[in-house]
Amino acid sequence: MSPKKDSSRIFDMLARRGLAEPIEPDEELREDSGEPEIRDAAEAEAEVLRRFFDEDSLSPPPDGTPGGESPDYWGAAAAGSAGPSSDRDNFADIGDIYRMYGMPLCGVDTIFLLEEYIATLPDSLPAEMRRSIVLKIVSASGFDYDRLLNDGIDRVTKLNEYSASFAGRTDDLVAANTAEIEALTQKIEHIKEQIAERKNLHKRQFLAVESEAQRLKEVLDFVTK
């Protein structure tokens, strides 16, 4: 797919969010229009940006109101959640972890907005050009780039925190169970020793009783015959 087609798709995405006016069909460039190929990277970037939005039609989202949010935007937990609970030791998918920390699962105030922009740009463009286009789109759309970036950093930090916490609880559980196994092993060995001692005692007792019974039997046999 050509950069022109992809940039039009990005523009349409912003239009659906209310951040740009839709592109009229007669404004779109046709592949068979006979226009000369874009000659260099600067022209390619400018063309994608031109087709992406009309700067006059963009406005920043209202303060404190995430745009394009879904009913599950903030997750089940409130912002400022104390983090993962120590009794939550079943498998948790990524959405569950974000909810534990009261982090939104989607929305324009998150790193996922940048992910959407990156995904809609054609892979055929050089990485540096794609990066430049995304930054210019964010700036022209009125979004706070640092806020989006910090959201991504915060998510990585929280994910690492959860992973470390889960690993710590796993180590504690393994250590406790290992200690219990060792204690049970010692108890089993002690019980085995008790069984062996009892068998040895039984053998000695049996021989002593059998010997005495045989001695008495010999006396009785002698006097009764």
N, C-alpha and C positions, 0 to 999 in steps of 0.2 A: 504494500500500500504506500502511496506517495505521501510526502510530508504535507501536501496540500489537503489531501483527504483526511489524514489524521488530525491536522489542526482544526479542520471543520468539525470533526467529531468532538474535540475538546471544547470548542466554542459552544456546541450544542449542549454539552454537559453543564457548562456554566449557565447557559440560558435556562436550563431546567431548574437550577438552583436560584434563579432570579438575579444572577450577577451579571448578565449580559443579555442584549437583545438577540433573539433568534436570527440566524442568517437566512435571508430570503433566497429561494432557489435560484433566482436569476442572477444573484451575486456570486454564486459559486463558480469557480474556474473549472472548465471542462478539460479533461485530459487531451481531447482532440482539438483544443482551441488553437494549436499551432504556436503557442507562446514559446520563446526560447528557454532552454534549460537554465536554471539558476546557476550562476557561474562560480560563486564562492560561498564560504561558510557564512559570511556576514549577510549576504543576500538570502541564504536559506533560513537563517535565524529570523531575519526581519519578516520574511514571508510567512513563517509559521506563526510568529507573534501577531502579524497583521490579521491573519485568518482566525487567530484564537479569540481576539476580543477587540472591541472598540473602547478605548480607555474612557471615553466620556460616558459610556453606558454602565461603567462599573462603580460600585459604591461599597464601602466596608460594611460588614454586618453590624447590627445594633450592638452597643456595648452590653456585655453580660448575657447575650442571647445567642447561643450556638446555632448556626444555620444548618439546614438539612439534617436536623437531628431525628433519630428514630425514637419510638417509645422506650427503647432500652438504652438511651444515650448515656445516662449516668450509672447504669447497672442497678443492682438491688441495694447496694450499700450507699450510705450518704458520704459526701466528700469529707475528707478528714478522718476516714475510718482508721481504727487503731492497727489495722493490718491483719495478717492471717492468724487464725485461732489455732492453738496448739492441739485442739481436739479434732482438727480438720486434717486427717491423715489418709483420706481416700484420694483417689486420683482426681485432680482438678484440671479442667481444660483452661486454656488461656483466658477465656471470658470469665470463668470463675475467679481466677487470680486477680484480674482487673477489678471485679466487683468487690473483692476483699479489701482492696485499697481505695475503693470509691472512685475509680478512674473510669471515664467515659469509654464506651466500646466503639464509638464512631463519632463523626462530626467534624465541622470545619475548623474547630479549635484544636485539632489533634494532628499528630504526625501522619495519620492516615490520609489526610487531604493531600499532602505531598506525595504519598504513595500513589494516590489516584492520578495526580498530574503526571507523574513519571510513567505510569503504566499506559497512559493514553498517547504518549509521544512515540513516534516511529523508531524502532530499534536501528533503522538504517542511519539515523543521525549520529554523529560523534558524541561520546559521553559528555565532553565539555560543553558542546552546544546544547544538549538536552538539559544539562545542569543550569546553564545560563538562562534558557527559556523558562524553566520552572521558577527560578528566582524572580525573573521579571514578571511572570504571571502572578506570583504571590504578592509582589509589591504593588502591581497595578490593581489587583483585586481588593486591596485594602486590608489584607490579613497581616498579622504580626508574625514575621518570619521567626523571630527569636522565641516567641511563644510556642510556635509549632515545633521548633527545634528542641526547646526545653521539655516539651511534652514527650518527645521521643527519648531524650536522655533520662527523664524521670521514669519512663516505662522500663527502660533497660535496668535502671537502678533498682526499681521495685521487683522486677523479675529475678535479678541476682539476689536481692534480699530474701525473697521467698524461697529461692533455690537453696540458699545457705541455711535458712531456718529449717527447711524440710530435711536437708542433709544432716543438720544437727540433731533433729528429732529422730532421724533414722539411726544415727550413731548411738544415741541414748538407748533406743529400743534394742538395737543389736547387742550393745554392751549388757543391758539388763537381762536379755534372754540368754546371752552367753554365760553370764554369771549363774543364772538359774540352771542352765544345762550342767555347768560344772558342779553346782551344789547337788543336783539330782544324780549326777554321775558318782559323786562321792557317797551319796546315800545308797545307791545301787551297790557300789563296791562294799560298803559296810554291811548291807543286807546279805550279800554273797558270803562275806566272812562269817556272819552269824549262822548262815545255813551250813557252811563247811564245819564250823565249830560244833553245831548241833549234831551233825552226822557223825563226827568223831566221838562226841560224848555218847551218842546212842550206841555206837559200836563198842565202846569201852564198857558201858553199862550192860549191854547184852551179853558180852563175854563174861563179865563178872557174875551176873545172875545165872547164866548157863553153867558156868563152872561150879558154882555153889549147888545148884540143882543136881548136877551130875554126881557131886560128892555125896549129897544126901541120898540120892537114889542108890548108890553103891552100898551105903550102910543098910538101907531098908531091904535091899535085895539079899544081903548077907544074913540078916536076922529072920527073915521070913521064909527062907528056904530050908 
